[in-house]
Amino acid sequence: MNETRNYNSITKHVGWEIVYTGFILILLCFFIMLCTFSTMEEGKVTRFVQSFVNTLCILQGGVKLDQSKVVIPPSADIVRIESELGKVLQNLKTYSRDLGLEGDLTFSSTKKGLVMKLSDNILFDPGEADLSSNGKIFLKKVASLLKKTSHPILIEGHTDNLPIQTMEFPSNWELSTARAVNVLRFFHEEGGLPPNRLSAVGYGEFQPVLPNNSAENRAMNRRVEIILTKP
């Protein structure tokens, strides 16, 4: 009986030490993670957070990730710098900065792959599908960078919701498709990209990135997207 009483007494005294030790270990792990993050690239930290959230599949309040708004917006920074796509991305960003195209050229990483969004005024005159002279110069450089990759390339044409009705383009579908196909032809005929890596599609005004309620938003919706798709 005395032995049992002594054992219970010892257990009561030891319990808090176990909890305290566990708490200290958690703090230690936390500070190790902080030190690690301070020396990591931003893209790697973002990938870690995204992976952690996907693993737990739960957010504050018990809401699952796939039922909530986007926690981490699509970003090209998620692409590994040392990867094939990462090197191409860095070259494209440098080239766009040199040309002063930051406002007309954006990059993102989506489920489809690495997406390069080009404002239509980089490549085309208003209402036209033929590539402009400056557009050809720009695409020639882009093609030389894309040749260093092995990823399939999807070219998407998009317009705003302002109607077009000409003999050549009865609707925005024809205009967006013609623009995408002309970029594809240039990549193959002038850029030397193999045709089996290329595909094109036109969406007209039906996949806007912003509401078509202002001139600025419509300008953002008039675009060509060049996507290095995931295998």
Secondary structure as GFF3:
##gff-version 3
##sequence-region A 1 231
A	DSSP	alpha_helix	2	38	.	.	.	ID=ss1
A	DSSP	alpha_helix	42	56	.	.	.	ID=ss2
A	DSSP	three_ten_helix	60	62	.	.	.	ID=ss3
A	DSSP	three_ten_helix	65	67	.	.	.	ID=ss4
A	DSSP	three_ten_helix	76	78	.	.	.	ID=ss5
A	DSSP	alpha_helix	84	99	.	.	.	ID=ss6
A	DSSP	beta_strand	105	109	.	.	.	ID=ss7
A	DSSP	beta_strand	113	119	.	.	.	ID=ss8
A	DSSP	alpha_helix	120	123	.	.	.	ID=ss9
A	DSSP	alpha_helix	133	146	.	.	.	ID=ss10
A	DSSP	beta_strand	153	158	.	.	.	ID=ss11
A	DSSP	alpha_helix	172	189	.	.	.	ID=ss12
A	DSSP	three_ten_helix	195	197	.	.	.	ID=ss13
A	DSSP	beta_strand	198	202	.	.	.	ID=ss14
A	DSSP	alpha_helix	215	221	.	.	.	ID=ss15
A	DSSP	beta_strand	223	229	.	.	.	ID=ss16
###
